[in-house]
Amino acid sequence: MKLSILISMYNAEAYIERCLYSLINQNIPEKEYEILVYNDGSDDGSLKIVENIAVLHSNVTIKSRKNLGVIATRNELISLAKGSYIYFVDADDYVAYNSLGGLLEVALQNDLDLVGFETVITNVVDKLELEVAEKIPSSLNIIEGRDFLANHRNMRYEIWWYFIRKDFLLSNQLLFDKVGYDGDVVFTLKVFGGAKKVFFSPKPIYRYFQSDESTMRSNNDFNNKRIINYHLFLIADFSNYINLIKHKTCQFNKQIVNNLTFRRDAFTVFTIIKMVKNGLGLEDFNVEIKKLKEVGAYPIHNFIGPEYNSLCYKTLNFIINKESLISPIVYLRNLSMKTINMITLKKITIEA
């Protein structure tokens, strides 16, 4: 078995069929790869959809268990995978048709630890064709993972833009940690940090689908609080990894730490903004700021740079870093939201 495509699924009824057929329509013989779906306690119709497809396609397998969460299911999928390479795909996303075969053969022929590729962010449901036919260069630029980290300041941290050699994962004992979010960031950093042979293709193969109903884009209070908590866990995990590698000696370490600190600080800035906009109480806000201080993510030192260098961002960075300025803003924002809610409730009561 050459490749195991791994999908953790929870209530993906609206998307899973498209996802699976994008993976079935690949330039790889069916007997040479598997599509393993782990149903993590779905209570919609997604399980039935996968079961019906599995009847028609021998390389599609469905496993089902009560809801354990994405980290536990991903680790279980790694243990179940039979392929020389593994590839994680999110159930609501999809992949360009006939795009994986060439990259898989490159990985196998060169015994690569990792093969990465570009992503298209889209709200189009059927962007299934490659814009330019896949063509692997005859001479590959194969580098170490640390070299990649040093030279790709704005790399993605999600796990669906690269294949991983399974033996490499096992020999380095790399699994997802239970850290309060889905664990993508530090898993990816550990993978790249240990990889000796990496090839990156600029072909936009993965389709990161963003619907209007996407959790990360929804603007209600419940989802906003979930997103804030998600990013606070992410920042803490990110910071702990930076602190772990900060004093290691390697050729690219200074640049790697600089790149990672910039990305961590960007996450921190925009999470603090979301905390303020969402009306987090001052006491709770101060608790979270204290946690950020403990892991070295606050005050913010490495946010201003080529990506964020305008007067607006510089002013924002200055205000956020001054507790004497940000605390009154948090207090007033929270007070205004309470006042608006009271007025709205009173109006509803009178009208009723």
N, C-alpha and C positions, 0 to 999 in steps of 0.2 A: 504494500500500500504506500503510495507516494505522498498523499496529502490528506489531512483530516481538517475539514471545515467545521468549526465549533460554534454553536449558537445557543446562548442562554435565552430562554423565551418565557415571558410572563405577559399574558393578556395582549398578544400581538395579532389579534384576529384581523385587523384592517391591513396588516402589512406582510404577514409571514408568507403568504402564497407568492407574492411578487419577489420577496427575498429568495425563497427557495428556487423558483424558476430561473432567477438570474444566476444562481449557482449551478443549476442543472445544465443550463445552456453555456457550457464551457468547452474549450478545446482540449479536454482531457478525457480519455476513455473512462467510461463509468466504473469499470473494475479497478481503476488505479487511484480513485479517491472516494472518500466517504463524506457525507454531510450528516453530522451528528447533532441533533436538536435535543436540548435538555429542557423539558417543560417544568418550570419551577412553580407549580401550584396554580396555573391559570384557571380562572373561573368563567372564561368566555369561550368562544368557539375555536380558538386557535389550535388546541390539541387535535380536534377532529380534522381540521384542514391538513395538518401535517400527517396524520394517520392515513388519510386518503391519498396523499401524494406518495407516501412511503410504499403503498401497495403497487403503485405504477413504476417506481424507481428503486431498484435494489440497493442503491448506494445511499439512500436516505433512511436514517434510523432515528426513532424517537424514544427517549427515556423520560419517565415522568415520576415526580416525587413531590411531596408537600413543599410549600414555600420555604426555602432555605436562604434565599438572598443570592445576589449575583456573584459574590465572591466565592461562596461555597460551591455554586454550580459550575463556575469557571474552573475551579480546582478539580472538581469531579470530572469535568470534560477532558482536562489534560490527562488524567489517569486512564480514561476510557479510549483515548485517541490511539489509532493503530498506524497512522501515517508517519513517514519520515519527517514531514513538516506539518506544523499545525497553523491554522489561520482562524482567528476569532472574527466573527461577523455579528453585528447587532441585528436583532430580528426586525427592526423597523427600517433598516437601510438595505441597499442592494449593490450589486457589482455589475460592471459593464460585461456584456456577452463576450465570450471567447477572448478573455483578457488574461486569464491566469496560467494557461498552459505553458506559454513561452517562459514566463518568469519561474515557474516551477522547474522546468528543465534546466534553466541557468543555475538555479540553486543546487540541484542534484549534481550537475556536471562539475561544479566548482566547490562542492562541499561547503556551501555558505552557511554561516550561522543565522544570517538575517537577509531578507530581501524586502525592501521598502518601495513604495510607489505613492503617487499623488492622489489627492482626494478632491472631489467636486462637491461643494455644498449646494444643495438644490431643493426646491419645492416642487419639482417636476416629477411625476410618478413613473414616467417611462423613459428616462434618459439612459437607455440600455446599450446604445452603440458607442464604440470608441470613436472619437472625433478623427483620430488618425490611427491607421492600422498599426497594431503592435509590431515593432521591429527591434529586436535586441541587438545592440552593437556587437561587432565581432571582437572588439577589445574592451574589456570591462574595467571600470574604475573601482576596484575592490579595496576597501579601506577598513581600518579598525573602528569599532563602535565609538570609542572615545574621541577619535578624530572627527566622526560625524557629529557628536555632541558639541565639540569645540567650534565647528564650522557651520552649524545650523541653529542660530540663536532663536529662531521662531518655529522650531520643529513642533509637530503635533505630539501629544502624549497619549492619545487614545491607541488602543491595541489593534485596530482594524486596518491599519495602513502598512502592515508588514507581516510576512511569514516568519516563523521561527523554527529552527531545526529542533526536533523534540529531544534528541540526545543531548544537545547543548543545554536545554532547560533542565533535564534530569541531572546531568553531571554537575551543574551549578546550583541544584536544589532551589530553583526559582519557582515560586508559587505566589498567589495573591495573598496579601496580608489582610486581616480583619481590622480595618482602620476607620470605619464609619462612613466611607464613600466607596466607589467601586474599585479603587486601588490601581487605576490605570497608570497614574503618573509615575509612581515609584517603581512599579513593575517594569514599565518601559525603560526607565532610567537604569535599572539594574541589568536589564537585558542588553541594552546598548553598551553599558559600562563594561560588561564582560565579553562582548562579542569581538572575535578576532577578524572575521571576514564578513563584511557588509557590502551589499550592492544596492544602490538606489536607482530606480527608474523614474524618469519625470512623467511617465504616462499617467493621466488621471483615470484611475481604474475604479476606485471606491466611490459610491454615491451616498453621501451623508445627507439623509432626507430630513428636512425640517418642515413639518406641517404646521398649520395655524394652531393645532391643538397640542403641539409639543409641550411637554412639561417644562422644559428649560426656557420656553418662550411665553408660557402662560403668565398672566399678570394679576392673579388673585393672591390674597394674603397667604393662604395655605401653601401654595406652590412657591411663593417668594420665601417663606420661612424654610421650606425644604431645601431650596437652592442655597440659601445663606448657610444653613447647617452643613450641607454638602461641601461647599467651598471652604468653610472653616476647617473641616476635617482634612480636606485636600491640602490646604496651606500648612497645617501642622505636619502632615506626612511629608510634604515637599521640604519643609524646613528641617525636619529631622534628618532627611537624606543629605541635604546640603551640609549640615553640621557634621555628618559622618564622614564625608569625603573632603571636607575643607582643607585638612592638613595632610592629605595624602600627597605623595610626590610622584608625579607622572608628567610626561611631556606637555600635555594639554590641560593640566588640572586648573591652572589659574583662569584660563578662558572658559572652561566648563563651568566653574563656580560662578564666574561673572554672568554667563548666559542664564544659568539656572536661577540665580538670585534675581535677575531682571524679571524673568517670567513669574517667579513666586511673588515678587513685589507688585507686579501688574495684577495678579489674582487678588492680592491683599487690598490694593487701592479700590478696585471695582466691587469687592465684597463689602468694604466699609461704606462705600457709597450706597450700596443696596440696603445695608443695615439702617442707614439714616433715612433713606426714602421709604422704607417699609415701616418706619415708626417704632423701631426697637426702643424700649424704655432705657433711660440713662443708666440705671443700675445694671441691667443686662448687658448694655453696650460696654460698660466699663469692665465687666467680667470677661467679655470676649477680647477686649483690648489687652487685658492682663495675660490671657492665654497666648495671644500673639506675641507679647513681649517675652514670655517664657521660652518660646522656640526661636526667638531672634527675628521674627517677621515684622516687628514694630519697635521703634520708628522705621519708616521706609527709607532706604538709602539708594536704591538702584533702579528707580522707576523712570526718572527723567533721562531720556536718551534720544536716539534717532527716531524711534517710533512715537514717543510722547515728549515733544520738546516745545510745544506752543506755550504762550503766556497763560492760557487757560489751564493747561495741565500743571505748569509750574506753580500757579496760584493754588490749585486744588491740592497738590502735593504738600505745599507749605501749610495749608489749613489743617489737613488730615494729620500731619505730624505734630501739630500743636494742640495738646489736650485742652489747654485753656481756651482755644478757639472752637474746636470740634464739639466739646461737651455742651456749650450753650446751644449750638445748632441742633444737636440731638434732642436736647430738652425741649426747645421751641417746636421742633418738628413733631415730637410726640404729643405735646400739648395741643397743637393745632389739629392733629388728627383726632384726638379725643373730643375736642370741641365740635368738629365737623360731625363726628359720629353721634354726639348728644343731640345736635340740632336735627340731624336726619331722623333719629329715633323719635324725637318729640314731634316732628312733622308727621311721621307715619302714624303715631298714636292719635294725634288730633284728627287726621283724615279718616282713621278707622272709626 
